[in-house]
Amino acid sequence: MERALYGEGGFYRRGERPAEHFRTSVHASPRFARALAPLVLDVDAALGRPERLDVVDVGAGSGELLVNLLAALPGDVAARVAPVAVEVAPRPGAVPDGIAWRAELPPRVTGVVLANEWLDNIPLDVVELTPAGPRTVLVDAVTGAERLGPEPSEPDLDWLRRWWPLREPGDRAEIGRPRCAAWASVIERLDRGLALAVDYAHAADARPPYGTLTGYRDGATVPAVPDGSCDVTAHVALDACSVAGERAGATDGVLTTQREALRALGLSGARPSLDLAGTDPRGYLAALCSAGEDAELTDPSGLGGFGWLAQTVDVPLPAVLRPAVTV
Ligand SMILES: C[S@@+](CC[C@H](N)C(=O)[O-])C[C@H]1O[C@@H](n2cnc3c(N)ncnc32)[C@H](O)[C@@H]1O
């Protein structure tokens, strides 16, 4: 998975545009990025409006989230923002010069770190329970044929016992330890501020018995063969990432759904009043369009069902993300 996505010529390294293969909240509507602006303002105020406010987008794709978010901030705040896109893919030509583009996390951050659909693309191993215990699933990257390989490492077995116990022979689990480490590495770099991960997630009491590994190519799901021709992704055990973040120095993680969070941030999906159509037809159509986009972003069986994991270091959690609704 690592080689297929990020190795030389890998799916993401060669500059495939995510929007050509699947639809994230960022692609669904610029209203997603705009909805995050109050969180940035909240953190800015908690930090005492510093001269430099870092806003880092990890797994930035084509950079649209940062562009739309910056446009939604008041000018005096945007002028102090140091926007950074962290992305292994090459910098697209359309990204404004003011946005730094780098392949690795910055060493220190004071401000906000966003990670929309990043953790699900952190490579992981899949294991299957056999009568002799869990065994790693190996996939032939040419034929797609599977076979069972070695026993997972002791740290992986520990992770499985704690976060995804396997019950019946044939059950599969996805070892989320690399995602926990990735999230912890974000928190470790955060001197002060907020880190927010948004992703399709599952919780310990409802792990899918056969896992979630999926391939995407050209907008369709395909077998998750790690041959570099498609995206390979798996849902995220955000509850485990949250604990890893706490150990790395953040406050207790708040887990909520995108629907709850975006509604709290003012996206309702409610249709505009028909009266508006009579007095301001253009305004009515614009409002109708926004309502449709909000409905997609908050659809509980789609993007609205995504998990939000928010953790802070040395600033209070933005009020709008409290109290939490557990995923
Ligand atoms: C599913 S796409 C999401 C893109 C964008 N955030 C969005 O919501 O549309 C995941 C992105 O994360 C990037 N990525 C994954 N692991 C990364 C890493 N360790 N460092 C930098 N970028 C990474 C991939 O190259 C890919 O562009």
py3Dmol code that shows the C-alpha trace and the ligand (Angstrom):
import py3Dmol

protein = """\
ATOM      1  CA  MET A   1       0.000   0.000   0.000  1.00  0.00           C
ATOM      2  CA  GLU A   2       2.874   2.342   0.869  1.00  0.00           C
ATOM      3  CA  ARG A   3       4.624   1.717  -2.450  1.00  0.00           C
ATOM      4  CA  ALA A   4       1.418   1.698  -4.485  1.00  0.00           C
ATOM      5  CA  LEU A   5       0.316   5.101  -3.163  1.00  0.00           C
ATOM      6  CA  TYR A   6       3.540   6.950  -2.352  1.00  0.00           C
ATOM      7  CA  GLY A   7       6.455   5.078  -3.957  1.00  0.00           C
ATOM      8  CA  GLU A   8       8.151   6.236  -7.132  1.00  0.00           C
ATOM      9  CA  GLY A   9       5.336   6.571  -9.717  1.00  0.00           C
ATOM     10  CA  GLY A  10       2.752   5.679  -7.030  1.00  0.00           C
ATOM     11  CA  PHE A  11      -0.873   6.741  -7.296  1.00  0.00           C
ATOM     12  CA  TYR A  12      -0.470   9.981  -5.321  1.00  0.00           C
ATOM     13  CA  ARG A  13       3.208  10.711  -6.011  1.00  0.00           C
ATOM     14  CA  ARG A  14       2.563  11.018  -9.723  1.00  0.00           C
ATOM     15  CA  GLY A  15       0.089  13.850  -9.103  1.00  0.00           C
ATOM     16  CA  GLU A  16      -3.311  12.217  -9.601  1.00  0.00           C
ATOM     17  CA  ARG A  17      -5.942  14.781  -8.615  1.00  0.00           C
ATOM     18  CA  PRO A  18      -8.146  13.312  -5.853  1.00  0.00           C
ATOM     19  CA  ALA A  19     -11.257  14.998  -7.332  1.00  0.00           C
ATOM     20  CA  GLU A  20     -10.897  12.861 -10.468  1.00  0.00           C
ATOM     21  CA  HIS A  21     -11.221   9.673  -8.456  1.00  0.00           C
ATOM     22  CA  PHE A  22     -13.502  10.386  -5.486  1.00  0.00           C
ATOM     23  CA  ARG A  23     -15.490  13.185  -3.893  1.00  0.00           C
ATOM     24  CA  THR A  24     -14.466  14.597  -0.527  1.00  0.00           C
ATOM     25  CA  SER A  25     -16.265  17.339   1.428  1.00  0.00           C
ATOM     26  CA  VAL A  26     -13.740  19.758  -0.041  1.00  0.00           C
ATOM     27  CA  HIS A  27     -14.910  18.897  -3.553  1.00  0.00           C
ATOM     28  CA  ALA A  28     -18.588  18.758  -2.589  1.00  0.00           C
ATOM     29  CA  SER A  29     -18.686  22.471  -1.771  1.00  0.00           C
ATOM     30  CA  PRO A  30     -16.505  25.452  -0.812  1.00  0.00           C
ATOM     31  CA  ARG A  31     -19.002  25.841   2.019  1.00  0.00           C
ATOM     32  CA  PHE A  32     -17.131  23.071   3.848  1.00  0.00           C
ATOM     33  CA  ALA A  33     -13.943  25.144   3.998  1.00  0.00           C
ATOM     34  CA  ARG A  34     -15.903  28.292   4.844  1.00  0.00           C
ATOM     35  CA  ALA A  35     -17.617  26.497   7.727  1.00  0.00           C
ATOM     36  CA  LEU A  36     -14.205  25.909   9.301  1.00  0.00           C
ATOM     37  CA  ALA A  37     -13.401  29.636   9.419  1.00  0.00           C
ATOM     38  CA  PRO A  38     -15.027  30.200  12.858  1.00  0.00           C
ATOM     39  CA  LEU A  39     -12.747  27.492  14.298  1.00  0.00           C
ATOM     40  CA  VAL A  40      -9.685  29.344  13.007  1.00  0.00           C
ATOM     41  CA  LEU A  41     -11.012  32.626  14.445  1.00  0.00           C
ATOM     42  CA  ASP A  42     -11.668  30.950  17.772  1.00  0.00           C
ATOM     43  CA  VAL A  43      -8.123  29.576  17.984  1.00  0.00           C
ATOM     44  CA  ASP A  44      -6.677  32.918  16.817  1.00  0.00           C
ATOM     45  CA  ALA A  45      -8.492  34.681  19.667  1.00  0.00           C
ATOM     46  CA  ALA A  46      -7.394  32.049  22.209  1.00  0.00           C
ATOM     47  CA  LEU A  47      -3.777  32.532  21.078  1.00  0.00           C
ATOM     48  CA  GLY A  48      -4.084  36.301  21.564  1.00  0.00           C
ATOM     49  CA  ARG A  49      -4.061  37.097  17.809  1.00  0.00           C
ATOM     50  CA  PRO A  50      -0.406  36.257  17.183  1.00  0.00           C
ATOM     51  CA  GLU A  51       1.631  37.946  14.436  1.00  0.00           C
ATOM     52  CA  ARG A  52       1.842  34.595  12.700  1.00  0.00           C
ATOM     53  CA  LEU A  53      -0.968  32.056  12.779  1.00  0.00           C
ATOM     54  CA  ASP A  54      -0.110  28.709  11.199  1.00  0.00           C
ATOM     55  CA  VAL A  55      -2.889  26.992   9.271  1.00  0.00           C
ATOM     56  CA  VAL A  56      -1.665  23.623   8.067  1.00  0.00           C
ATOM     57  CA  ASP A  57      -3.650  21.303   5.792  1.00  0.00           C
ATOM     58  CA  VAL A  58      -2.233  17.782   5.936  1.00  0.00           C
ATOM     59  CA  GLY A  59      -2.934  15.611   2.903  1.00  0.00           C
ATOM     60  CA  ALA A  60      -3.946  18.782   1.089  1.00  0.00           C
ATOM     61  CA  GLY A  61      -4.773  17.114  -2.241  1.00  0.00           C
ATOM     62  CA  SER A  62      -4.983  19.965  -4.746  1.00  0.00           C
ATOM     63  CA  GLY A  63      -5.031  22.685  -2.062  1.00  0.00           C
ATOM     64  CA  GLU A  64      -8.678  23.761  -2.464  1.00  0.00           C
ATOM     65  CA  LEU A  65      -9.425  23.635   1.265  1.00  0.00           C
ATOM     66  CA  LEU A  66      -6.779  26.227   2.124  1.00  0.00           C
ATOM     67  CA  VAL A  67      -7.728  28.484  -0.787  1.00  0.00           C
ATOM     68  CA  ASN A  68     -11.398  28.547   0.214  1.00  0.00           C
ATOM     69  CA  LEU A  69     -10.684  28.830   3.914  1.00  0.00           C
ATOM     70  CA  LEU A  70      -8.337  31.796   3.462  1.00  0.00           C
ATOM     71  CA  ALA A  71     -10.940  33.539   1.320  1.00  0.00           C
ATOM     72  CA  ALA A  72     -13.478  33.132   4.126  1.00  0.00           C
ATOM     73  CA  LEU A  73     -11.319  34.760   6.827  1.00  0.00           C
ATOM     74  CA  PRO A  74     -11.499  38.492   7.608  1.00  0.00           C
ATOM     75  CA  GLY A  75      -8.661  40.345   5.874  1.00  0.00           C
ATOM     76  CA  ASP A  76      -6.820  41.248   9.078  1.00  0.00           C
ATOM     77  CA  VAL A  77      -6.733  37.586  10.136  1.00  0.00           C
ATOM     78  CA  ALA A  78      -5.894  36.220   6.673  1.00  0.00           C
ATOM     79  CA  ALA A  79      -2.961  38.660   6.553  1.00  0.00           C
ATOM     80  CA  ARG A  80      -1.445  36.998   9.639  1.00  0.00           C
ATOM     81  CA  VAL A  81      -2.058  33.423   8.479  1.00  0.00           C
ATOM     82  CA  ALA A  82       0.909  31.343   7.310  1.00  0.00           C
ATOM     83  CA  PRO A  83      -0.847  28.686   5.199  1.00  0.00           C
ATOM     84  CA  VAL A  84       0.955  25.405   4.612  1.00  0.00           C
ATOM     85  CA  ALA A  85      -0.177  22.502   2.438  1.00  0.00           C
ATOM     86  CA  VAL A  86       1.461  19.208   3.419  1.00  0.00           C
ATOM     87  CA  GLU A  87       1.197  16.927   0.422  1.00  0.00           C
ATOM     88  CA  VAL A  88       3.340  14.268  -1.234  1.00  0.00           C
ATOM     89  CA  ALA A  89       1.811  15.044  -4.633  1.00  0.00           C
ATOM     90  CA  PRO A  90       3.453  17.785  -6.714  1.00  0.00           C
ATOM     91  CA  ARG A  91       2.237  21.358  -6.205  1.00  0.00           C
ATOM     92  CA  PRO A  92      -0.564  22.148  -8.705  1.00  0.00           C
ATOM     93  CA  GLY A  93       0.092  25.282 -10.778  1.00  0.00           C
ATOM     94  CA  ALA A  94      -3.165  26.926  -9.659  1.00  0.00           C
ATOM     95  CA  VAL A  95      -2.199  27.095  -5.973  1.00  0.00           C
ATOM     96  CA  PRO A  96      -1.520  30.736  -5.011  1.00  0.00           C
ATOM     97  CA  ASP A  97       2.107  31.636  -4.219  1.00  0.00           C
ATOM     98  CA  GLY A  98       1.242  32.592  -0.639  1.00  0.00           C
ATOM     99  CA  ILE A  99       0.505  28.953   0.246  1.00  0.00           C
ATOM    100  CA  ALA A 100       3.626  26.984   1.164  1.00  0.00           C
ATOM    101  CA  TRP A 101       3.698  23.462  -0.282  1.00  0.00           C
ATOM    102  CA  ARG A 102       5.794  20.796   1.398  1.00  0.00           C
ATOM    103  CA  ALA A 103       5.950  17.007   1.552  1.00  0.00           C
ATOM    104  CA  GLU A 104       6.345  16.752   5.327  1.00  0.00           C
ATOM    105  CA  LEU A 105       4.743  18.226   8.404  1.00  0.00           C
ATOM    106  CA  PRO A 106       6.366  21.474   9.555  1.00  0.00           C
ATOM    107  CA  PRO A 107       8.512  20.899  12.660  1.00  0.00           C
ATOM    108  CA  ARG A 108       6.485  23.264  14.890  1.00  0.00           C
ATOM    109  CA  VAL A 109       2.963  24.655  14.574  1.00  0.00           C
ATOM    110  CA  THR A 110       1.100  27.358  16.467  1.00  0.00           C
ATOM    111  CA  GLY A 111      -2.403  27.587  15.093  1.00  0.00           C
ATOM    112  CA  VAL A 112      -4.629  25.052  13.362  1.00  0.00           C
ATOM    113  CA  VAL A 113      -3.890  21.714  11.702  1.00  0.00           C
ATOM    114  CA  LEU A 114      -6.581  20.276   9.450  1.00  0.00           C
ATOM    115  CA  ALA A 115      -6.567  16.759   8.024  1.00  0.00           C
ATOM    116  CA  ASN A 116      -9.545  16.027   5.807  1.00  0.00           C
ATOM    117  CA  GLU A 117      -9.462  12.440   4.547  1.00  0.00           C
ATOM    118  CA  TRP A 118      -5.743  12.132   5.260  1.00  0.00           C
ATOM    119  CA  LEU A 119      -5.661   9.360   7.873  1.00  0.00           C
ATOM    120  CA  ASP A 120      -7.627   6.910   5.707  1.00  0.00           C
ATOM    121  CA  ASN A 121      -4.781   7.070   3.190  1.00  0.00           C
ATOM    122  CA  ILE A 122      -2.079   6.237   5.719  1.00  0.00           C
ATOM    123  CA  PRO A 123      -1.021   2.727   4.685  1.00  0.00           C
ATOM    124  CA  LEU A 124      -1.833  -0.137   7.010  1.00  0.00           C
ATOM    125  CA  ASP A 125      -1.721  -3.909   7.199  1.00  0.00           C
ATOM    126  CA  VAL A 126      -4.738  -6.190   7.097  1.00  0.00           C
ATOM    127  CA  VAL A 127      -4.852  -9.328   9.224  1.00  0.00           C
ATOM    128  CA  GLU A 128      -7.138 -12.344   9.197  1.00  0.00           C
ATOM    129  CA  LEU A 129      -7.892 -14.549  12.174  1.00  0.00           C
ATOM    130  CA  THR A 130      -6.980 -18.216  11.599  1.00  0.00           C
ATOM    131  CA  PRO A 131      -7.305 -21.106  14.082  1.00  0.00           C
ATOM    132  CA  ALA A 132      -3.589 -20.488  14.789  1.00  0.00           C
ATOM    133  CA  GLY A 133      -4.108 -16.758  15.464  1.00  0.00           C
ATOM    134  CA  PRO A 134      -3.996 -13.597  13.319  1.00  0.00           C
ATOM    135  CA  ARG A 135      -2.006 -13.694  10.101  1.00  0.00           C
ATOM    136  CA  THR A 136      -1.040 -10.803   7.820  1.00  0.00           C
ATOM    137  CA  VAL A 137      -2.893 -10.738   4.476  1.00  0.00           C
ATOM    138  CA  LEU A 138      -0.485 -10.486   1.541  1.00  0.00           C
ATOM    139  CA  VAL A 139      -1.673  -9.375  -1.898  1.00  0.00           C
ATOM    140  CA  ASP A 140       0.035 -10.061  -5.212  1.00  0.00           C
ATOM    141  CA  ALA A 141       0.205  -6.593  -6.753  1.00  0.00           C
ATOM    142  CA  VAL A 142       0.066  -8.055 -10.284  1.00  0.00           C
ATOM    143  CA  THR A 143      -2.724 -10.635 -10.048  1.00  0.00           C
ATOM    144  CA  GLY A 144      -4.505  -9.333  -6.931  1.00  0.00           C
ATOM    145  CA  ALA A 145      -4.376 -12.871  -5.464  1.00  0.00           C
ATOM    146  CA  GLU A 146      -4.313 -13.035  -1.684  1.00  0.00           C
ATOM    147  CA  ARG A 147      -2.507 -15.386   0.682  1.00  0.00           C
ATOM    148  CA  LEU A 148      -1.848 -15.367   4.373  1.00  0.00           C
ATOM    149  CA  GLY A 149       1.616 -14.447   5.579  1.00  0.00           C
ATOM    150  CA  PRO A 150       3.355 -14.041   8.925  1.00  0.00           C
ATOM    151  CA  GLU A 151       1.978 -13.329  12.369  1.00  0.00           C
ATOM    152  CA  PRO A 152       1.741  -9.586  13.049  1.00  0.00           C
ATOM    153  CA  SER A 153       4.422  -7.956  15.219  1.00  0.00           C
ATOM    154  CA  GLU A 154       3.939  -7.764  18.983  1.00  0.00           C
ATOM    155  CA  PRO A 155       3.056  -4.010  18.908  1.00  0.00           C
ATOM    156  CA  ASP A 156       0.494  -4.740  16.186  1.00  0.00           C
ATOM    157  CA  LEU A 157      -0.975  -7.600  18.232  1.00  0.00           C
ATOM    158  CA  ASP A 158      -1.203  -5.223  21.224  1.00  0.00           C
ATOM    159  CA  TRP A 159      -3.035  -2.690  19.063  1.00  0.00           C
ATOM    160  CA  LEU A 160      -5.439  -5.379  17.842  1.00  0.00           C
ATOM    161  CA  ARG A 161      -6.162  -6.600  21.357  1.00  0.00           C
ATOM    162  CA  ARG A 162      -6.893  -3.057  22.537  1.00  0.00           C
ATOM    163  CA  TRP A 163      -8.733  -1.629  19.521  1.00  0.00           C
ATOM    164  CA  TRP A 164      -9.966  -4.363  17.180  1.00  0.00           C
ATOM    165  CA  PRO A 165     -10.205  -7.809  18.799  1.00  0.00           C
ATOM    166  CA  LEU A 166     -10.888 -10.530  16.230  1.00  0.00           C
ATOM    167  CA  ARG A 167     -13.576 -13.027  17.191  1.00  0.00           C
ATOM    168  CA  GLU A 168     -14.237 -15.711  14.547  1.00  0.00           C
ATOM    169  CA  PRO A 169     -11.779 -17.400  12.153  1.00  0.00           C
ATOM    170  CA  GLY A 170     -12.085 -15.515   8.853  1.00  0.00           C
ATOM    171  CA  ASP A 171     -12.650 -12.152  10.582  1.00  0.00           C
ATOM    172  CA  ARG A 172     -10.375  -9.415   9.347  1.00  0.00           C
ATOM    173  CA  ALA A 173      -9.013  -6.291  10.967  1.00  0.00           C
ATOM    174  CA  GLU A 174      -7.066  -3.298   9.704  1.00  0.00           C
ATOM    175  CA  ILE A 175      -4.226  -2.432  12.042  1.00  0.00           C
ATOM    176  CA  GLY A 176      -4.635   1.289  12.643  1.00  0.00           C
ATOM    177  CA  ARG A 177      -1.327   1.718  14.472  1.00  0.00           C
ATOM    178  CA  PRO A 178       0.281   3.746  11.622  1.00  0.00           C
ATOM    179  CA  ARG A 179      -2.685   6.153  11.693  1.00  0.00           C
ATOM    180  CA  CYS A 180      -2.310   6.520  15.482  1.00  0.00           C
ATOM    181  CA  ALA A 181       1.382   7.294  14.953  1.00  0.00           C
ATOM    182  CA  ALA A 182       0.573   9.776  12.164  1.00  0.00           C
ATOM    183  CA  TRP A 183      -1.932  11.606  14.353  1.00  0.00           C
ATOM    184  CA  ALA A 184       0.462  11.592  17.319  1.00  0.00           C
ATOM    185  CA  SER A 185       3.124  13.140  15.081  1.00  0.00           C
ATOM    186  CA  VAL A 186       0.710  15.996  14.303  1.00  0.00           C
ATOM    187  CA  ILE A 187       0.023  16.591  17.987  1.00  0.00           C
ATOM    188  CA  GLU A 188       3.711  16.418  18.908  1.00  0.00           C
ATOM    189  CA  ARG A 189       4.409  19.301  16.503  1.00  0.00           C
ATOM    190  CA  LEU A 190       1.546  21.421  17.787  1.00  0.00           C
ATOM    191  CA  ASP A 191       2.966  23.923  20.312  1.00  0.00           C
ATOM    192  CA  ARG A 192      -0.425  25.559  20.827  1.00  0.00           C
ATOM    193  CA  GLY A 193      -3.671  25.313  18.911  1.00  0.00           C
ATOM    194  CA  LEU A 194      -6.223  22.950  17.428  1.00  0.00           C
ATOM    195  CA  ALA A 195      -5.830  19.773  15.387  1.00  0.00           C
ATOM    196  CA  LEU A 196      -8.865  18.458  13.521  1.00  0.00           C
ATOM    197  CA  ALA A 197      -9.092  15.176  11.627  1.00  0.00           C
ATOM    198  CA  VAL A 198     -12.142  14.461   9.480  1.00  0.00           C
ATOM    199  CA  ASP A 199     -12.565  11.014   8.013  1.00  0.00           C
ATOM    200  CA  TYR A 200     -14.780   8.024   7.573  1.00  0.00           C
ATOM    201  CA  ALA A 201     -14.456   6.265  10.847  1.00  0.00           C
ATOM    202  CA  HIS A 202     -15.649   3.430  13.022  1.00  0.00           C
ATOM    203  CA  ALA A 203     -15.591   2.976  16.779  1.00  0.00           C
ATOM    204  CA  ALA A 204     -14.504   0.060  18.960  1.00  0.00           C
ATOM    205  CA  ASP A 205     -18.043  -1.170  19.547  1.00  0.00           C
ATOM    206  CA  ALA A 206     -18.821  -1.373  15.820  1.00  0.00           C
ATOM    207  CA  ARG A 207     -15.782  -2.450  13.837  1.00  0.00           C
ATOM    208  CA  PRO A 208     -16.808  -4.118  10.558  1.00  0.00           C
ATOM    209  CA  PRO A 209     -15.970  -7.874  10.812  1.00  0.00           C
ATOM    210  CA  TYR A 210     -14.340  -8.023   7.364  1.00  0.00           C
ATOM    211  CA  GLY A 211     -12.759  -4.568   7.340  1.00  0.00           C
ATOM    212  CA  THR A 212     -13.279  -1.660   4.968  1.00  0.00           C
ATOM    213  CA  LEU A 213     -10.333  -1.720   2.560  1.00  0.00           C
ATOM    214  CA  THR A 214     -11.521  -0.198  -0.742  1.00  0.00           C
ATOM    215  CA  GLY A 215     -10.032   0.908  -4.048  1.00  0.00           C
ATOM    216  CA  TYR A 216     -11.131   3.982  -6.006  1.00  0.00           C
ATOM    217  CA  ARG A 217     -10.415   4.824  -9.611  1.00  0.00           C
ATOM    218  CA  ASP A 218     -12.154   7.369 -11.865  1.00  0.00           C
ATOM    219  CA  GLY A 219     -15.026   7.833  -9.442  1.00  0.00           C
ATOM    220  CA  ALA A 220     -15.829   4.121  -9.064  1.00  0.00           C
ATOM    221  CA  THR A 221     -14.952   1.539  -6.408  1.00  0.00           C
ATOM    222  CA  VAL A 222     -12.548  -1.140  -7.627  1.00  0.00           C
ATOM    223  CA  PRO A 223     -10.810  -4.099  -5.923  1.00  0.00           C
ATOM    224  CA  ALA A 224      -8.261  -2.711  -3.466  1.00  0.00           C
ATOM    225  CA  VAL A 225      -5.214  -4.126  -5.258  1.00  0.00           C
ATOM    226  CA  PRO A 226      -2.084  -2.132  -4.353  1.00  0.00           C
ATOM    227  CA  ASP A 227      -0.743  -1.915  -7.915  1.00  0.00           C
ATOM    228  CA  GLY A 228      -0.519   1.885  -8.165  1.00  0.00           C
ATOM    229  CA  SER A 229      -3.503   2.158 -10.520  1.00  0.00           C
ATOM    230  CA  CYS A 230      -6.025   3.183  -7.864  1.00  0.00           C
ATOM    231  CA  ASP A 231      -6.442   4.828  -4.497  1.00  0.00           C
ATOM    232  CA  VAL A 232      -6.416   2.313  -1.643  1.00  0.00           C
ATOM    233  CA  THR A 233      -8.142   3.423   1.523  1.00  0.00           C
ATOM    234  CA  ALA A 234      -9.652   2.080   4.734  1.00  0.00           C
ATOM    235  CA  HIS A 235     -11.890   3.656   7.384  1.00  0.00           C
ATOM    236  CA  VAL A 236     -10.133   5.115  10.410  1.00  0.00           C
ATOM    237  CA  ALA A 237     -10.287   3.970  14.028  1.00  0.00           C
ATOM    238  CA  LEU A 238     -10.522   7.604  15.146  1.00  0.00           C
ATOM    239  CA  ASP A 239     -11.105   6.568  18.759  1.00  0.00           C
ATOM    240  CA  ALA A 240      -7.655   4.956  18.780  1.00  0.00           C
ATOM    241  CA  CYS A 241      -6.105   8.037  17.142  1.00  0.00           C
ATOM    242  CA  SER A 242      -7.690  10.182  19.835  1.00  0.00           C
ATOM    243  CA  VAL A 243      -5.958   8.232  22.610  1.00  0.00           C
ATOM    244  CA  ALA A 244      -2.659   8.396  20.693  1.00  0.00           C
ATOM    245  CA  GLY A 245      -3.129  12.173  20.491  1.00  0.00           C
ATOM    246  CA  GLU A 246      -3.736  12.429  24.231  1.00  0.00           C
ATOM    247  CA  ARG A 247      -0.535  10.492  24.906  1.00  0.00           C
ATOM    248  CA  ALA A 248       1.297  12.894  22.579  1.00  0.00           C
ATOM    249  CA  GLY A 249       0.239  15.867  24.702  1.00  0.00           C
ATOM    250  CA  ALA A 250      -3.200  17.001  23.537  1.00  0.00           C
ATOM    251  CA  THR A 251      -6.396  17.362  25.517  1.00  0.00           C
ATOM    252  CA  ASP A 252      -8.922  14.539  25.507  1.00  0.00           C
ATOM    253  CA  GLY A 253     -10.153  14.032  21.969  1.00  0.00           C
ATOM    254  CA  VAL A 254     -13.640  15.105  21.106  1.00  0.00           C
ATOM    255  CA  LEU A 255     -15.296  12.754  18.649  1.00  0.00           C
ATOM    256  CA  THR A 256     -18.352  13.953  16.858  1.00  0.00           C
ATOM    257  CA  THR A 257     -20.006  13.468  13.485  1.00  0.00           C
ATOM    258  CA  GLN A 258     -19.632  15.870  10.590  1.00  0.00           C
ATOM    259  CA  ARG A 259     -23.395  16.359  10.623  1.00  0.00           C
ATOM    260  CA  GLU A 260     -23.392  17.500  14.257  1.00  0.00           C
ATOM    261  CA  ALA A 261     -20.298  19.631  13.823  1.00  0.00           C
ATOM    262  CA  LEU A 262     -21.399  21.396  10.635  1.00  0.00           C
ATOM    263  CA  ARG A 263     -24.852  22.018  12.034  1.00  0.00           C
ATOM    264  CA  ALA A 264     -23.248  23.616  15.083  1.00  0.00           C
ATOM    265  CA  LEU A 265     -21.186  25.699  12.663  1.00  0.00           C
ATOM    266  CA  GLY A 266     -24.349  26.947  10.977  1.00  0.00           C
ATOM    267  CA  LEU A 267     -24.899  24.620   7.992  1.00  0.00           C
ATOM    268  CA  SER A 268     -28.475  23.420   8.268  1.00  0.00           C
ATOM    269  CA  GLY A 269     -29.406  22.244   4.766  1.00  0.00           C
ATOM    270  CA  ALA A 270     -32.803  23.887   5.261  1.00  0.00           C
ATOM    271  CA  ARG A 271     -34.538  25.066   2.074  1.00  0.00           C
ATOM    272  CA  PRO A 272     -35.057  28.814   1.736  1.00  0.00           C
ATOM    273  CA  SER A 273     -38.567  30.171   2.108  1.00  0.00           C
ATOM    274  CA  LEU A 274     -40.595  30.134  -1.114  1.00  0.00           C
ATOM    275  CA  ASP A 275     -41.525  33.770  -0.406  1.00  0.00           C
ATOM    276  CA  LEU A 276     -37.951  34.674  -1.326  1.00  0.00           C
ATOM    277  CA  ALA A 277     -38.524  33.309  -4.837  1.00  0.00           C
ATOM    278  CA  GLY A 278     -41.098  36.075  -5.416  1.00  0.00           C
ATOM    279  CA  THR A 279     -39.047  38.957  -4.059  1.00  0.00           C
ATOM    280  CA  ASP A 280     -35.479  37.878  -4.969  1.00  0.00           C
ATOM    281  CA  PRO A 281     -35.433  35.007  -7.492  1.00  0.00           C
ATOM    282  CA  ARG A 282     -31.635  35.065  -7.864  1.00  0.00           C
ATOM    283  CA  GLY A 283     -31.172  35.087  -4.087  1.00  0.00           C
ATOM    284  CA  TYR A 284     -33.653  32.227  -3.816  1.00  0.00           C
ATOM    285  CA  LEU A 285     -31.756  30.122  -6.350  1.00  0.00           C
ATOM    286  CA  ALA A 286     -28.434  30.831  -4.643  1.00  0.00           C
ATOM    287  CA  ALA A 287     -29.904  29.869  -1.263  1.00  0.00           C
ATOM    288  CA  LEU A 288     -31.408  26.712  -2.780  1.00  0.00           C
ATOM    289  CA  CYS A 289     -28.028  25.771  -4.202  1.00  0.00           C
ATOM    290  CA  SER A 290     -26.334  26.329  -0.817  1.00  0.00           C
ATOM    291  CA  ALA A 291     -29.004  24.252   0.908  1.00  0.00           C
ATOM    292  CA  GLY A 292     -28.333  21.380  -1.504  1.00  0.00           C
ATOM    293  CA  GLU A 293     -24.609  21.533  -0.823  1.00  0.00           C
ATOM    294  CA  ASP A 294     -25.165  21.684   2.939  1.00  0.00           C
ATOM    295  CA  ALA A 295     -27.509  18.704   2.683  1.00  0.00           C
ATOM    296  CA  GLU A 296     -24.782  16.690   0.950  1.00  0.00           C
ATOM    297  CA  LEU A 297     -22.162  17.722   3.514  1.00  0.00           C
ATOM    298  CA  THR A 298     -24.436  16.744   6.414  1.00  0.00           C
ATOM    299  CA  ASP A 299     -26.125  13.648   4.932  1.00  0.00           C
ATOM    300  CA  PRO A 300     -25.908  11.072   7.750  1.00  0.00           C
ATOM    301  CA  SER A 301     -25.475   8.213   5.260  1.00  0.00           C
ATOM    302  CA  GLY A 302     -22.709  10.055   3.412  1.00  0.00           C
ATOM    303  CA  LEU A 303     -20.311  12.847   4.303  1.00  0.00           C
ATOM    304  CA  GLY A 304     -22.395  13.819   7.347  1.00  0.00           C
ATOM    305  CA  GLY A 305     -21.620  10.419   8.867  1.00  0.00           C
ATOM    306  CA  PHE A 306     -17.888  11.116   8.838  1.00  0.00           C
ATOM    307  CA  GLY A 307     -16.100  11.373  12.166  1.00  0.00           C
ATOM    308  CA  TRP A 308     -14.520  14.588  13.434  1.00  0.00           C
ATOM    309  CA  LEU A 309     -11.697  14.251  15.932  1.00  0.00           C
ATOM    310  CA  ALA A 310     -10.717  17.544  17.547  1.00  0.00           C
ATOM    311  CA  GLN A 311      -7.877  17.935  20.034  1.00  0.00           C
ATOM    312  CA  THR A 312      -6.172  21.042  21.374  1.00  0.00           C
ATOM    313  CA  VAL A 313      -2.847  21.884  22.971  1.00  0.00           C
ATOM    314  CA  ASP A 314      -2.781  24.763  25.447  1.00  0.00           C
ATOM    315  CA  VAL A 315      -5.966  26.433  24.172  1.00  0.00           C
ATOM    316  CA  PRO A 316      -9.583  25.603  24.983  1.00  0.00           C
ATOM    317  CA  LEU A 317     -11.551  23.537  22.513  1.00  0.00           C
ATOM    318  CA  PRO A 318     -13.671  25.894  20.354  1.00  0.00           C
ATOM    319  CA  ALA A 319     -17.045  26.193  22.070  1.00  0.00           C
ATOM    320  CA  VAL A 320     -18.894  25.108  18.963  1.00  0.00           C
ATOM    321  CA  LEU A 321     -17.300  21.648  19.150  1.00  0.00           C
ATOM    322  CA  ARG A 322     -18.584  21.107  22.683  1.00  0.00           C
ATOM    323  CA  PRO A 323     -20.427  19.163  23.980  1.00  0.00           C
ATOM    324  CA  ALA A 324     -19.489  16.148  21.918  1.00  0.00           C
ATOM    325  CA  VAL A 325     -21.738  13.559  20.389  1.00  0.00           C
ATOM    326  CA  THR A 326     -19.811  10.306  20.526  1.00  0.00           C
ATOM    327  CA  VAL A 327     -19.459   8.573  17.169  1.00  0.00           C
TER     328      VAL A 327
END
"""
ligand_1 = """\
27
LIG
C -8.042 11.398 0.081
S -6.902 12.623 -0.382
C -7.643 14.027 0.423
C -7.319 15.328 -0.226
C -7.952 16.566 0.405
N -7.590 16.691 1.804
C -9.453 16.552 0.268
O -10.141 16.435 1.279
O -9.932 16.649 -0.856
C -5.518 12.262 0.678
C -4.298 13.048 0.349
O -3.337 12.866 1.371
C -2.049 12.836 0.801
N -1.156 12.188 1.755
C -1.274 10.976 2.297
N -0.279 10.699 3.161
C 0.499 11.784 3.170
C 1.673 12.132 3.880
N 2.235 11.282 4.759
N 2.209 13.333 3.684
C 1.631 14.189 2.815
N 0.522 13.922 2.105
C -0.052 12.736 2.278
C -2.259 12.092 -0.497
O -1.229 12.339 -1.427
C -3.618 12.632 -0.942
O -3.502 13.742 -1.786
"""
view = py3Dmol.view(width=600, height=400)
view.addModel(protein, "pdb")
view.setStyle({"model": 0}, {"cartoon": {"style": "trace"}})
view.addModel(ligand_1, "xyz")
view.setStyle({"model": 1}, {"stick": {}})
view.zoomTo()
view.show()
